[in-house]
Amino acid sequence: MGTDEVYHYELGWENISERPAHKVCVSDFFMDKYEITQAEWQEVMGKHVSNYSGKNLAVDRITWKDAAKYCLRVGKRLPWEAEWEFAAKAGTTGQNPWEEGQSNDFAWTAKNSARKPHPVGTKKPNALGLHDMMGGVWEWVLDWYSLHYYAKSPEKDPHGPSRPQSWRVIRGLSWVDELEDFRSTIRLNGMSDRTQHFFVGARCVKPVKK
């Protein structure tokens, strides 16, 4: 999990929070094939919240609390960050889960999206059969965000900082992000203000019962 490579975001920020690379073991879980759609969200939550409208578009502009509430209402939960990255990488070890030059087949980016969202599942799935793990909308996870957490993360089922921080983690990038920033290790702090995350949605997971 994570990386030892040094990257810089579009605005020049260094990827300190993604380092160092470290070994992680996660318990078995099922992850939804697609991000939560607007139709699914409205059926369960009873309201339209997205900045862009379309029943098969991924829901966006949702708060962490509402994302967590949705998953609980459908008998699931948000993924832990380690679960999310395991699912996104799908057994690969490179910067992205696709081969060089194949990004158009697997992800919407600022380069190919025509500056608008697209229905879920219109790009190829990764090796685990999951669509839009990167380049749909950013996705909320359960963990609190800490810039230096990876330096002390436990190996077995890490669940983020033990003490509450200011923000939860978002993963996966969105269709407005530049291709140069795409990598399966990228992680940012999601804002608590609904108006600040037009491009943040979620998908749910369900642990495997032993």
N, C-alpha and C positions, 0 to 999 in steps of 0.2 A: 504494500500500500504506500502511496506517496511516491516521491521521486528525489533523486540526488541532483538532478539537472537544475540549473539556474535559468529561469525564464523571467520575462518582464511583461506585464500587462500593457494594454494599449496606452494607458496613461503613464507608464513608466514604473509602476509598482513592481517590486520584486516578489517572487513566489515563496516567501519565507514560510508561509503556513502549510505548504505542500511538502516540506522537507523536514527530516530525512526520509528516504525510503526505509520501510520497516516491515517485518513479517507479521502477518495477521491471520488468525484462524477464526472463521465465523461458523456458527451453528446453522443447520439446514433451515431454509426458508423458501417460501414461494413468493415471487414478485409478479405484480400485474404486468401483462404484456404491453399495455399502453398507459400513457398518462391519463389522468382523470379528464374526461371530456366535459364540455359545458352542459350537454344533455344529462349526463350522469350527475353532475353537480346540482343542477336545478331540481332533479327528481328527488334527491336526498336532502338538500339544504333549502330548497324552496325559494331561491332568489338568484337573479342574474348579477354577477359581479365583474365579469371580464371586461377588459378594455376593448377587445375585439369580439364580434358576435359570430357564432356558428356552432350548431349543435355538435359537430364532429371535430371542432377545434379543441385543443387542450384548454382547460380552464386556466385563466391567468388572473393576476392582481388579487391573489388570495393571501390572507395572513397565515402565519404558522398555526395559530390557535384553531382557525377554521379548517385548515388542512388536516390537522390532527383529529379534530372532531368528526370530519367527514369519514376518515378511515375507520374510526371507532364505530360509527353508525352502520358501516357495512361489514362489521365483524373482522376488521383488519387493523393495521396500524401503519404509521410512517416507518420507513426503513431507518435503521442505524446507518451512519455514514459508511462504515466498513462494509455493510451489506450492499449499499448502493455502489461502491467502487468495485467490489467483487463482480456484481452483475454487469456493470458498465464495461469492464475490461474483458469479461467473457473468456478468460483463459489466456489473453494476450499479454505481452510484456512491453510493447512499444508505447510511443507517445499517444497513439490512438488505436482503437480496436479494428481499424481497417488498414488495408495496404496503401502505400503511398500513391497518391493520385486518384483514390477511390472515394474521397470525401463526398462528392456529389451523389453517390449512390446511397449513402448512409445517413447524411445529416443535412438539415437546412442551416445555412449560414447567411451572413450579410451579402455574400457574393452570389448566392443562387436563389434566395427567397423572394426576390423582387420586392423586398421590404414589406412583406405581409406574412401572416401565419398561414399554415396549411393544415389540412385534416391530419389527425394522428394516423400513423401506420402507412403513410405514403412513401416512406423511404424503407430500404431494406432493413431487416432486423439484424442484430448481432448474432454471434454464434450460439447464444442461449435463447434465441427467438424473441428478444425484447426489442421493441421499436422505440426510436427517438430518445434513447438514453442520453444522447448528446444532440443539441440543435433543435429540440422542440421548444420547451420552456425550461428555465431553471427549475429545479425541484427541491422542495423542502425535505430535510431529514430530521431525525430526532435530536441529534447532538447539538449542544451549545458550541459556539465558535470560540476557539482560542488560537491565537497566532502561533504559539509554540507547543501546542498539544502533542504533535507527532514525536517530539523528542522524548516524551515520557509515556507514550501510549502503551497499554498492556497488549500482549500478544493475543490473548483469548477474548473474543467478543468485546472489543473496545466500545465504550458508550460515551466517549467524549469527556470533558472536564467534569469532575464530581461536584464542583460548586457552580451555581448558575452564573452565566456571563451576560453580556449585554444583548447578544444576538444568537439566533440559531444559524446553522450552516445551510447554504444552498449549493447544489451541484448540477453539472450537466450543460451549462451554457444554453443560449436561446438562438432563435433564427435571426436576431439582430446583431449577434456577435461576429467579430471578424475571424476568418478561418485561421489566421496566425495564432489566435489565442486558444484554439481547440486542443485539448488534451484531457485524457480521462482522469487526471489527478487534480484538475483545477477545482478550487473550493473558495467560496466567498462568504461573507457575513450577510445574511438577509436582513433587510430593514424591517422595523416593526410598523412603520407607517405605510398603510395600504397604497398611498399614492406613489410610493417610491419603488414598487416592484410590479410594474405592468407586465413583466415577462417571467413571473414566478408562479409555478403550479406545483403539482405533486403527483406521485403514484403511490399505491399502497402495497404492503407486503403482509404475509401471514406465516408465522413460524410453523415448522413441521412438528406435529405432536409426536412425542416419544412414546 
